[in-house]
Structure formats: C-alpha cells, structure tokens
C-alpha cells in the first residue's frame, strides 16, 4: 500500500506531522493492515 503524498494540518510542523501519521495509520487500518512499522522511504 502506498501512502505517498499524505499531508497533515496544523499550526506547526509537529502538529502537521502528527496529523499526517494519524491519517496514514487510519488508512492502513481501513485496509486491514496492522499498526505500521516505519521504515526509510524508497525513492524510485
């Protein structure tokens, strides 16, 4: 599953990052995936 381009909202970078990660975790949950195991991004 690719979640590239997910953005977050908030007043600063910390809030935006937390919101983006929350959105990614929610999307993975809806797809039936468990909690994410974070890894380095893959650039192609």
mmCIF file of the N, C-alpha and C atoms, coordinates in Angstrom:
data_MODEL
# 
_entry.id   MODEL 
# 
loop_
_atom_site.group_PDB 
_atom_site.id 
_atom_site.type_symbol 
_atom_site.label_atom_id 
_atom_site.label_alt_id 
_atom_site.label_comp_id 
_atom_site.label_asym_id 
_atom_site.label_entity_id 
_atom_site.label_seq_id 
_atom_site.pdbx_PDB_ins_code 
_atom_site.Cartn_x 
_atom_site.Cartn_y 
_atom_site.Cartn_z 
_atom_site.occupancy 
_atom_site.B_iso_or_equiv 
_atom_site.pdbx_formal_charge 
_atom_site.auth_seq_id 
_atom_site.auth_comp_id 
_atom_site.auth_asym_id 
_atom_site.auth_atom_id 
_atom_site.pdbx_PDB_model_num 
ATOM 1   N N  . UNK A 1 1  ? 0.848  -1.162 0.000  1.00 0.00 ? 1  UNK A N  1 
ATOM 2   C CA . UNK A 1 1  ? 0.000  0.000  0.000  1.00 0.00 ? 1  UNK A CA 1 
ATOM 3   C C  . UNK A 1 1  ? 0.892  1.223  0.000  1.00 0.00 ? 1  UNK A C  1 
ATOM 4   N N  . UNK A 1 2  ? 0.605  2.158  -0.848 1.00 0.00 ? 2  UNK A N  1 
ATOM 5   C CA . UNK A 1 2  ? 1.367  3.410  -0.913 1.00 0.00 ? 2  UNK A CA 1 
ATOM 6   C C  . UNK A 1 2  ? 0.569  4.533  -0.272 1.00 0.00 ? 2  UNK A C  1 
ATOM 7   N N  . UNK A 1 3  ? 1.225  5.305  0.546  1.00 0.00 ? 3  UNK A N  1 
ATOM 8   C CA . UNK A 1 3  ? 0.574  6.445  1.190  1.00 0.00 ? 3  UNK A CA 1 
ATOM 9   C C  . UNK A 1 3  ? 1.340  7.732  0.892  1.00 0.00 ? 3  UNK A C  1 
ATOM 10  N N  . UNK A 1 4  ? 2.073  7.731  -0.201 1.00 0.00 ? 4  UNK A N  1 
ATOM 11  C CA . UNK A 1 4  ? 2.857  8.908  -0.581 1.00 0.00 ? 4  UNK A CA 1 
ATOM 12  C C  . UNK A 1 4  ? 1.946  10.108 -0.787 1.00 0.00 ? 4  UNK A C  1 
ATOM 13  N N  . UNK A 1 5  ? 2.421  11.258 -0.373 1.00 0.00 ? 5  UNK A N  1 
ATOM 14  C CA . UNK A 1 5  ? 1.676  12.493 -0.572 1.00 0.00 ? 5  UNK A CA 1 
ATOM 15  C C  . UNK A 1 5  ? 0.675  12.807 0.523  1.00 0.00 ? 5  UNK A C  1 
ATOM 16  N N  . UNK A 1 6  ? 0.613  11.969 1.554  1.00 0.00 ? 6  UNK A N  1 
ATOM 17  C CA . UNK A 1 6  ? -0.308 12.240 2.652  1.00 0.00 ? 6  UNK A CA 1 
ATOM 18  C C  . UNK A 1 6  ? 0.142  13.504 3.375  1.00 0.00 ? 6  UNK A C  1 
ATOM 19  N N  . UNK A 1 7  ? -0.782 14.416 3.574  1.00 0.00 ? 7  UNK A N  1 
ATOM 20  C CA . UNK A 1 7  ? -0.462 15.669 4.255  1.00 0.00 ? 7  UNK A CA 1 
ATOM 21  C C  . UNK A 1 7  ? -1.221 15.753 5.570  1.00 0.00 ? 7  UNK A C  1 
ATOM 22  N N  . UNK A 1 8  ? -0.762 16.631 6.419  1.00 0.00 ? 8  UNK A N  1 
ATOM 23  C CA . UNK A 1 8  ? -1.430 16.862 7.687  1.00 0.00 ? 8  UNK A CA 1 
ATOM 24  C C  . UNK A 1 8  ? -1.733 18.333 7.848  1.00 0.00 ? 8  UNK A C  1 
ATOM 25  N N  . UNK A 1 9  ? -2.637 18.625 8.749  1.00 0.00 ? 9  UNK A N  1 
ATOM 26  C CA . UNK A 1 9  ? -2.956 20.025 9.015  1.00 0.00 ? 9  UNK A CA 1 
ATOM 27  C C  . UNK A 1 9  ? -2.536 20.361 10.436 1.00 0.00 ? 9  UNK A C  1 
ATOM 28  N N  . UNK A 1 10 ? -2.328 21.612 10.671 1.00 0.00 ? 10 UNK A N  1 
ATOM 29  C CA . UNK A 1 10 ? -1.929 22.067 11.989 1.00 0.00 ? 10 UNK A CA 1 
ATOM 30  C C  . UNK A 1 10 ? -1.174 23.371 11.884 1.00 0.00 ? 10 UNK A C  1 
ATOM 31  N N  . UNK A 1 11 ? -0.905 23.960 13.024 1.00 0.00 ? 11 UNK A N  1 
ATOM 32  C CA . UNK A 1 11 ? -0.288 25.281 13.050 1.00 0.00 ? 11 UNK A CA 1 
ATOM 33  C C  . UNK A 1 11 ? 1.229  25.253 12.932 1.00 0.00 ? 11 UNK A C  1 
ATOM 34  N N  . UNK A 1 12 ? 1.844  24.081 13.133 1.00 0.00 ? 12 UNK A N  1 
ATOM 35  C CA . UNK A 1 12 ? 3.297  23.987 13.010 1.00 0.00 ? 12 UNK A CA 1 
ATOM 36  C C  . UNK A 1 12 ? 3.679  22.611 12.479 1.00 0.00 ? 12 UNK A C  1 
ATOM 37  N N  . UNK A 1 13 ? 4.958  22.411 12.220 1.00 0.00 ? 13 UNK A N  1 
ATOM 38  C CA . UNK A 1 13 ? 5.418  21.168 11.603 1.00 0.00 ? 13 UNK A CA 1 
ATOM 39  C C  . UNK A 1 13 ? 5.158  19.953 12.493 1.00 0.00 ? 13 UNK A C  1 
ATOM 40  N N  . UNK A 1 14 ? 5.229  20.121 13.789 1.00 0.00 ? 14 UNK A N  1 
ATOM 41  C CA . UNK A 1 14 ? 4.978  19.000 14.697 1.00 0.00 ? 14 UNK A CA 1 
ATOM 42  C C  . UNK A 1 14 ? 3.524  18.557 14.587 1.00 0.00 ? 14 UNK A C  1 
ATOM 43  N N  . UNK A 1 15 ? 2.604  19.500 14.635 1.00 0.00 ? 15 UNK A N  1 
ATOM 44  C CA . UNK A 1 15 ? 1.180  19.176 14.522 1.00 0.00 ? 15 UNK A CA 1 
ATOM 45  C C  . UNK A 1 15 ? 0.863  18.582 13.156 1.00 0.00 ? 15 UNK A C  1 
ATOM 46  N N  . UNK A 1 16 ? 1.471  19.122 12.115 1.00 0.00 ? 16 UNK A N  1 
ATOM 47  C CA . UNK A 1 16 ? 1.233  18.615 10.767 1.00 0.00 ? 16 UNK A CA 1 
ATOM 48  C C  . UNK A 1 16 ? 1.742  17.186 10.621 1.00 0.00 ? 16 UNK A C  1 
ATOM 49  N N  . UNK A 1 17 ? 2.921  16.903 11.179 1.00 0.00 ? 17 UNK A N  1 
ATOM 50  C CA . UNK A 1 17 ? 3.486  15.551 11.105 1.00 0.00 ? 17 UNK A CA 1 
ATOM 51  C C  . UNK A 1 17 ? 2.625  14.566 11.869 1.00 0.00 ? 17 UNK A C  1 
ATOM 52  N N  . UNK A 1 18 ? 2.217  14.933 13.071 1.00 0.00 ? 18 UNK A N  1 
ATOM 53  C CA . UNK A 1 18 ? 1.362  14.040 13.863 1.00 0.00 ? 18 UNK A CA 1 
ATOM 54  C C  . UNK A 1 18 ? 0.054  13.744 13.135 1.00 0.00 ? 18 UNK A C  1 
ATOM 55  N N  . UNK A 1 19 ? -0.534 14.772 12.520 1.00 0.00 ? 19 UNK A N  1 
ATOM 56  C CA . UNK A 1 19 ? -1.791 14.585 11.809 1.00 0.00 ? 19 UNK A CA 1 
ATOM 57  C C  . UNK A 1 19 ? -1.595 13.695 10.587 1.00 0.00 ? 19 UNK A C  1 
ATOM 58  N N  . UNK A 1 20 ? -0.512 13.906 9.849  1.00 0.00 ? 20 UNK A N  1 
ATOM 59  C CA . UNK A 1 20 ? -0.243 13.069 8.673  1.00 0.00 ? 20 UNK A CA 1 
ATOM 60  C C  . UNK A 1 20 ? -0.049 11.613 9.084  1.00 0.00 ? 20 UNK A C  1 
ATOM 61  N N  . UNK A 1 21 ? 0.700  11.371 10.151 1.00 0.00 ? 21 UNK A N  1 
ATOM 62  C CA . UNK A 1 21 ? 0.915  9.996  10.614 1.00 0.00 ? 21 UNK A CA 1 
ATOM 63  C C  . UNK A 1 21 ? -0.386 9.370  11.111 1.00 0.00 ? 21 UNK A C  1 
ATOM 64  N N  . UNK A 1 22 ? -1.235 10.166 11.749 1.00 0.00 ? 22 UNK A N  1 
ATOM 65  C CA . UNK A 1 22 ? -2.537 9.666  12.195 1.00 0.00 ? 22 UNK A CA 1 
ATOM 66  C C  . UNK A 1 22 ? -3.379 9.257  10.990 1.00 0.00 ? 22 UNK A C  1 
ATOM 67  N N  . UNK A 1 23 ? -3.348 10.070 9.943  1.00 0.00 ? 23 UNK A N  1 
ATOM 68  C CA . UNK A 1 23 ? -4.110 9.759  8.728  1.00 0.00 ? 23 UNK A CA 1 
ATOM 69  C C  . UNK A 1 23 ? -3.596 8.484  8.060  1.00 0.00 ? 23 UNK A C  1 
ATOM 70  N N  . UNK A 1 24 ? -2.281 8.327  8.017  1.00 0.00 ? 24 UNK A N  1 
ATOM 71  C CA . UNK A 1 24 ? -1.693 7.124  7.423  1.00 0.00 ? 24 UNK A CA 1 
ATOM 72  C C  . UNK A 1 24 ? -2.106 5.894  8.218  1.00 0.00 ? 24 UNK A C  1 
ATOM 73  N N  . UNK A 1 25 ? -2.016 5.970  9.541  1.00 0.00 ? 25 UNK A N  1 
ATOM 74  C CA . UNK A 1 25 ? -2.401 4.834  10.375 1.00 0.00 ? 25 UNK A CA 1 
ATOM 75  C C  . UNK A 1 25 ? -3.877 4.495  10.182 1.00 0.00 ? 25 UNK A C  1 
ATOM 76  N N  . UNK A 1 26 ? -4.734 5.498  10.062 1.00 0.00 ? 26 UNK A N  1 
ATOM 77  C CA . UNK A 1 26 ? -6.162 5.261  9.834  1.00 0.00 ? 26 UNK A CA 1 
ATOM 78  C C  . UNK A 1 26 ? -6.391 4.586  8.485  1.00 0.00 ? 26 UNK A C  1 
ATOM 79  N N  . UNK A 1 27 ? -5.678 5.034  7.452  1.00 0.00 ? 27 UNK A N  1 
ATOM 80  C CA . UNK A 1 27 ? -5.823 4.433  6.119  1.00 0.00 ? 27 UNK A CA 1 
ATOM 81  C C  . UNK A 1 27 ? -5.371 2.980  6.128  1.00 0.00 ? 27 UNK A C  1 
ATOM 82  N N  . UNK A 1 28 ? -4.278 2.711  6.809  1.00 0.00 ? 28 UNK A N  1 
ATOM 83  C CA . UNK A 1 28 ? -3.801 1.330  6.902  1.00 0.00 ? 28 UNK A CA 1 
ATOM 84  C C  . UNK A 1 28 ? -4.803 0.460  7.655  1.00 0.00 ? 28 UNK A C  1 
ATOM 85  N N  . UNK A 1 29 ? -5.385 1.003  8.708  1.00 0.00 ? 29 UNK A N  1 
ATOM 86  C CA . UNK A 1 29 ? -6.385 0.261  9.464  1.00 0.00 ? 29 UNK A CA 1 
ATOM 87  C C  . UNK A 1 29 ? -7.607 -0.061 8.626  1.00 0.00 ? 29 UNK A C  1 
ATOM 88  N N  . UNK A 1 30 ? -8.054 0.885  7.815  1.00 0.00 ? 30 UNK A N  1 
ATOM 89  C CA . UNK A 1 30 ? -9.209 0.648  6.945  1.00 0.00 ? 30 UNK A CA 1 
ATOM 90  C C  . UNK A 1 30 ? -8.902 -0.408 5.895  1.00 0.00 ? 30 UNK A C  1 
ATOM 91  N N  . UNK A 1 31 ? -7.628 -0.525 5.524  1.00 0.00 ? 31 UNK A N  1 
ATOM 92  C CA . UNK A 1 31 ? -7.222 -1.518 4.526  1.00 0.00 ? 31 UNK A CA 1 
ATOM 93  C C  . UNK A 1 31 ? -6.968 -2.880 5.160  1.00 0.00 ? 31 UNK A C  1 
ATOM 94  N N  . UNK A 1 32 ? -7.129 -2.968 6.480  1.00 0.00 ? 32 UNK A N  1 
ATOM 95  C CA . UNK A 1 32 ? -6.940 -4.232 7.171  1.00 0.00 ? 32 UNK A CA 1 
ATOM 96  C C  . UNK A 1 32 ? -5.515 -4.490 7.612  1.00 0.00 ? 32 UNK A C  1 
ATOM 97  N N  . UNK A 1 33 ? -4.655 -3.495 7.483  1.00 0.00 ? 33 UNK A N  1 
ATOM 98  C CA . UNK A 1 33 ? -3.271 -3.645 7.918  1.00 0.00 ? 33 UNK A CA 1 
ATOM 99  C C  . UNK A 1 33 ? -3.174 -3.319 9.402  1.00 0.00 ? 33 UNK A C  1 
ATOM 100 N N  . UNK A 1 34 ? -2.163 -3.866 10.039 1.00 0.00 ? 34 UNK A N  1 
ATOM 101 C CA . UNK A 1 34 ? -1.937 -3.578 11.441 1.00 0.00 ? 34 UNK A CA 1 
ATOM 102 C C  . UNK A 1 34 ? -1.241 -2.244 11.610 1.00 0.00 ? 34 UNK A C  1 
ATOM 103 N N  . UNK A 1 35 ? -0.788 -1.986 12.820 1.00 0.00 ? 35 UNK A N  1 
ATOM 104 C CA . UNK A 1 35 ? -0.049 -0.755 13.073 1.00 0.00 ? 35 UNK A CA 1 
ATOM 105 C C  . UNK A 1 35 ? 1.192  -0.734 12.196 1.00 0.00 ? 35 UNK A C  1 
ATOM 106 N N  . UNK A 1 36 ? 1.501  0.419  11.644 1.00 0.00 ? 36 UNK A N  1 
ATOM 107 C CA . UNK A 1 36 ? 2.635  0.487  10.717 1.00 0.00 ? 36 UNK A CA 1 
ATOM 108 C C  . UNK A 1 36 ? 3.974  0.283  11.407 1.00 0.00 ? 36 UNK A C  1 
ATOM 109 N N  . UNK A 1 37 ? 4.881  -0.329 10.695 1.00 0.00 ? 37 UNK A N  1 
ATOM 110 C CA . UNK A 1 37 ? 6.271  -0.402 11.099 1.00 0.00 ? 37 UNK A CA 1 
ATOM 111 C C  . UNK A 1 37 ? 6.998  0.575  10.194 1.00 0.00 ? 37 UNK A C  1 
ATOM 112 N N  . UNK A 1 38 ? 7.480  1.644  10.765 1.00 0.00 ? 38 UNK A N  1 
ATOM 113 C CA . UNK A 1 38 ? 8.051  2.719  9.961  1.00 0.00 ? 38 UNK A CA 1 
ATOM 114 C C  . UNK A 1 38 ? 9.403  2.312  9.422  1.00 0.00 ? 38 UNK A C  1 
ATOM 115 N N  . UNK A 1 39 ? 9.663  2.696  8.197  1.00 0.00 ? 39 UNK A N  1 
ATOM 116 C CA . UNK A 1 39 ? 10.951 2.436  7.561  1.00 0.00 ? 39 UNK A CA 1 
ATOM 117 C C  . UNK A 1 39 ? 11.340 3.635  6.715  1.00 0.00 ? 39 UNK A C  1 
ATOM 118 N N  . UNK A 1 40 ? 12.553 3.607  6.224  1.00 0.00 ? 40 UNK A N  1 
ATOM 119 C CA . UNK A 1 40 ? 13.031 4.700  5.377  1.00 0.00 ? 40 UNK A CA 1 
ATOM 120 C C  . UNK A 1 40 ? 12.252 4.714  4.076  1.00 0.00 ? 40 UNK A C  1 
ATOM 121 N N  . UNK A 1 41 ? 12.013 5.892  3.538  1.00 0.00 ? 41 UNK A N  1 
ATOM 122 C CA . UNK A 1 41 ? 11.286 5.966  2.262  1.00 0.00 ? 41 UNK A CA 1 
ATOM 123 C C  . UNK A 1 41 ? 12.096 5.356  1.127  1.00 0.00 ? 41 UNK A C  1 
ATOM 124 N N  . UNK A 1 42 ? 11.411 4.807  0.173  1.00 0.00 ? 42 UNK A N  1 
ATOM 125 C CA . UNK A 1 42 ? 12.057 4.245  -1.015 1.00 0.00 ? 42 UNK A CA 1 
ATOM 126 C C  . UNK A 1 42 ? 11.876 5.223  -2.165 1.00 0.00 ? 42 UNK A C  1 
ATOM 127 N N  . UNK A 1 43 ? 12.948 5.691  -2.709 1.00 0.00 ? 43 UNK A N  1 
ATOM 128 C CA . UNK A 1 43 ? 12.894 6.617  -3.838 1.00 0.00 ? 43 UNK A CA 1 
ATOM 129 C C  . UNK A 1 43 ? 13.114 5.845  -5.125 1.00 0.00 ? 43 UNK A C  1 
ATOM 130 N N  . UNK A 1 44 ? 12.236 6.053  -6.087 1.00 0.00 ? 44 UNK A N  1 
ATOM 131 C CA . UNK A 1 44 ? 12.390 5.364  -7.367 1.00 0.00 ? 44 UNK A CA 1 
ATOM 132 C C  . UNK A 1 44 ? 12.506 6.351  -8.497 1.00 0.00 ? 44 UNK A C  1 
# 
